[in-house]
């Protein structure tokens, strides 16, 4: 099953895969030609408010939620459930989840809206970083939460930033007046035998071109990715 395969892929972590990112137009630290030629590419986006972004009249109010053990457990389970069918990062314990999304360099807050959606915000300089975004499985809910987060950030003289590997988020973000800077998650194989084992392929299976990791008709296909901003560092 794809769920089992993708779970196993990222359980192997950096032992099997090397993951990096680059962004258009050109980054200063990555060789784009080399990345395109030698990596599998998966779409990703930086999304952020600009001076042109306006706060909408959101009817959804945000509330701060205590960082309690039951809340942390609920968010970790929600993230695990929402990631089914995607390649993603896996957190084996509540402490791992807490260290990644809550215990960060900047002050963090857990926010929820009137619809039961959740976001974890890290405050860095003049920007609210949306490190985790969890919404109900309805196409209207991500827009409602992000709309409320825009209003909250701009209303306090701050900016909003989020990261996504989901094309639908790009579309709704543009509709809310956010700027979308597209790029890629680039993936290289660091241990082919471990990856083959994670994908449950035979020992005789050999990969000739890393780009097949992003091809849906390949047995080496990693699937679509669901990476939260907080997953990255």
C-alpha positions, 0 to 999 in steps of 0.5 A, spaced: 500 500 500 502 507 498 501 508 505 506 503 508 511 505 502 511 512 504 511 511 511 517 507 510 521 512 506 521 517 511 522 513 517 529 511 513 530 519 513 537 521 511 540 514 510 536 513 504 534 520 501 538 527 501 533 532 501 534 540 499 530 546 496 531 551 491 527 557 488 525 561 482 528 565 479 535 563 482 538 561 489 545 564 490 547 557 494 545 551 489 547 549 482 540 549 479 543 545 472 546 540 477 539 540 481 535 539 475 540 534 472 541 529 478 535 530 482 528 528 482 523 535 483 517 536 487 513 542 487 514 547 493 512 554 494 514 560 499 508 564 500 508 570 504 504 577 505 506 583 501 505 591 502 499 589 497 496 584 501 489 586 505 486 584 511 479 581 509 473 581 513 474 574 516 468 572 521 472 567 524 476 569 530 482 566 532 484 563 540 490 561 543 490 554 546 494 552 551 500 547 550 498 541 554 499 534 553 492 532 550 493 538 545 500 536 543 497 529 542 491 531 538 495 535 533 500 530 532 495 524 531 491 529 526 498 531 522 499 523 522 492 522 519 492 528 514 499 525 511 496 518 509 498 517 502 503 522 502 511 522 502 512 526 509 516 526 515 515 522 521 515 523 528 515 517 533 513 520 539 510 526 542 517 529 544 519 529 537 513 533 535 514 538 540 521 539 539 520 540 532 514 544 532 513 548 539 520 548 542 523 553 536 528 559 537 522 564 536 516 564 541 510 559 538 503 559 539 497 554 538 491 558 535 485 555 533 479 558 529 471 557 530 471 551 525 476 547 529 482 548 525 489 549 528 495 553 526 502 553 530 505 560 529 512 562 530 514 569 531 520 571 528 522 578 527 516 582 524 513 575 521 508 570 523 511 563 521 506 558 520 509 552 522 504 547 522 497 548 518 491 543 520 484 543 517 478 539 516 478 535 510 474 541 506 476 545 501 474 551 504 477 550 511 484 552 509 482 559 506 478 560 512 484 559 517 489 563 513 484 568 512 484 569 519 491 568 520 492 574 515 488 579 519 491 577 525 498 578 522 496 585 519 492 587 524 498 587 529 503 590 524 506 584 522 507 579 516 505 572 515 509 567 511 507 559 510 510 554 506 507 548 502 507 543 497 500 543 496 498 546 489 491 548 492 494 552 497 498 556 492 491 557 488 487 560 495 493 564 497 493 568 491 486 569 492 487 572 499 492 577 496 499 573 498 505 572 494 507 565 492 514 564 490 514 557 487 520 552 487 522 545 488 524 540 493 530 536 490 531 529 492 537 525 491 538 518 493 544 517 498 543 509 500 539 506 494 539 499 498 535 502 504 530 506 499 529 499 495 527 496 502 523 502 504 519 501 497 519 493 498 522 492 491 526 486 490 534 486 491 535 486 483 531 492 482 536 498 480 535 505 479 538 508 473 536 515 473 534 519 480 528 523 476 524 516 476 522 518 484 518 523 481 514 519 476 508 516 477 508 510 473 515 508 476 516 503 481 520 508 485 515 513 485 515 517 492 508 519 491 506 526 492 509 530 498 506 534 504 511 538 508 509 543 513 514 549 514 516 546 521 518 540 518 524 543 514 528 545 520 
